[in-house]
């Protein structure tokens, strides 16, 4: 599980990795500067072309679509808007991907202004698809346990020994 400022991060990397080469005050630098994990999660879910920016730094304008001032205000208001009982969208964006999927399916996103600005139900579908991707990325990035040596335990004699050592003698037992 990738955490950023104590909150689950859906994107493979923090926003500073996606920072645009030219504008000094780009949204990625601001989110990183203010450690806004929930906004970063919502942004990454809402803007899939963001993943192409680090791969095409010289053509970043082809892959970056900035929000207007009204959209930016609606974006941040959406984080504080209750969308499911008393739960805000920002709270959902701080949940693990599997839990966020469950909550987002039944959330009333139409309570936010941002919902209509970015496509209504298509926005929900996009976010759900990206959450499934985030869950998949989380599964594949979890460290696997590596064991250097195999230890054999003989529970009858209550002893442990390394496989192939002189201490361990395999005993054939009748079936």
N, C-alpha and C positions, 0 to 999 in steps of 0.2 A: 504494500500500500504506500503510495507516494503521498507525503504530507508536505504542506507548505503553510507555515505559520500555524500549525496545529490543526489545519483543516485538510480534508482529502482533496487532492488535486487531480482533476480528470485528464488534463493535458499531459503529454509525455514530459514536458519541461515547463519551467516557470516563464512568466511573460518576458523577462529580460532577454531570453534566448530568441524571441520573435521580434525584438526591437527593430524598428525601421532605420535604415542607414542615414536618411537625410533629416526628417523633421526632428528637431530637438525635443519637443514636447509630444512625442507620440503616445498613444494610449497604452501601449505595452510598458513603456518606461514609467508612466504614471501609476499604473496598477502595481508594478513592482516596487516603486518608491513608497507607495502607501500601503503595501502588503495587503491588498484587497483580494483575498482568496476567493470569496464568493463571486465577486464581479468577474474575476478571471475565469472561473468555472462557467458562468453563464455566457461570457463572451466566447469562449472556446467552443461551447456547445452550439452557439448561434451562428458562428462564422467559420464554416469548415475550410474555406480557402486560406485561412490563417496558417494551416499546416504547410502550405506551399511557399510561404515567405522565406524561411531559412534555406530552402533548397534553391531559390531563385532570387538571391539578394539584388542582383543587377536589374531584374525586372519586377521589383516588388510592387510597383504601381499596378501591374496587371492582376495582382492577387490580393490587394488590400482595398477594401471599400470602407471608407470612414463613415461614421454616423454624422448626421446633421446635429445641430445644437438641440433641436426639439427631440430627436431620437435619443441623444445621449441622456437628456433629462428623464425621458420615459424609461430608458434602460435602467438607470439607477433607482427611479421610483418603483420599478417592477420588483427590485430586490426587497423592498420594504413593504410591498403590498401583500396582505393576507390572501392566499389563494386556496387554502384547504383548512377548514375550521379556523383556527387562529394562527396557523402556520404560514409564514411568509415564504416567498420564492427564494429569498436569501437563505433561509433555514434549509430548504430542500437542496440548495446548491452546496450545502456543507455536509450532506449525508454521503455515505458510501454509494457507489454507482447503482448497485442492485436495489437499495432502499430508495434512492432518488427516482429510479424507474417506476417503482411501485407507487410512489407518491405523485409523480408527475402525470401518470395516466389519469388519475381522478382529480387533479388540481383544476381549479377554475381560473385558467390563465386569462380568460376574457375579462377578468377584473382589472387587468393592467392595460394602460394605453399602448404599451410596447407591442402587445399581442397583435393589434390591428396593423401597426406600422410595419411589422416584419412578416406578415403573411398568414396570420391566424393559425388554423390547425396545422398548416404545413410547418410552422415554426415548432409546434409540439412534436410532430413526427421527426423533424430534423434533430431536435434535442434528444429524443428517445433513441434514435439511431446512433447518435454520437455517444450517448451514455452506454449503449451496448458495446461500442468500440472501446470506451474507457474501461469497462469491466473486463473486456478481453485483454487489453493492454496490461491491466493490473494482474491478471492471472499469469500472463507470460513473463512478466518482469519480477515476479516474486522469487527470491533467492531459493535455489534448491539446496537441500542439505547434502553436503559432500562428506563422505566418511573415508578417512584415510586408511584405516585398518578394519578388518573384520574381527570382531570379538565373538567367540563362541562361549555360550553359557551352558554349564551342566547343572541343571536345576536339581538333579538328584543328589549330587555331591556338594552342591552349593559352592561352586568355584567358577572362575572366569579365566580364559586363556586365549591368546591370539591364535588364529588359525595357522597351522603349520608349525607351531612351537612345540618343544619337547614336553611342555607341561600338559598339553592336550593329547589325550589318546582316545581315539574314537572307539567306542564300545558297541559291538554289534549285539543287538538285543533281539530275542526271538519275537516274532510277530504275534 
